[in-house]
Amino acid sequence: VQIVESGGGLVQPGGSLRLSCAASGFPFRNYFMRWYRQAPGKERELVAQISPGGAGTNYGDSVKGRFTISRDNAKNTVYLQMNSLKPEDTAVYYCKATGLDYWGKGTLVTVSS
């Protein structure tokens, strides 16, 4: 199993970023996928989840209305579109397949002016 997150960077408050997560080594289209984040000194937090077919999504209260999770099963990739970013969104973002204990290295998002 391999999980590779990308797309992080430095962005100003109010800006946008799109994260990508490329997965391999398991039947991607059969799994719920999740985005988590971990800010310095804080516990890892569930940000969003998407069903195997992509029709069902759930979000943490802190990102509802600003973030959108999506997936492309043909590319074994899950995305996180992040809009109206706030300094408190600063964290390392990870994606994970539910039920599989494999984590990528994450991608750092820094929201600062």
Secondary structure, DSSP 8 states (H G I E B T S, - for coil): -EEEEE--EEE-TT--EEEEEEEESS-GGGS-EEEEEE-TTS--EEEEEE-TTS--EEE-TTTTTTEEEEEETTTTEEEEEE-S--GGG-EEEEEEETT-------EEEEE--
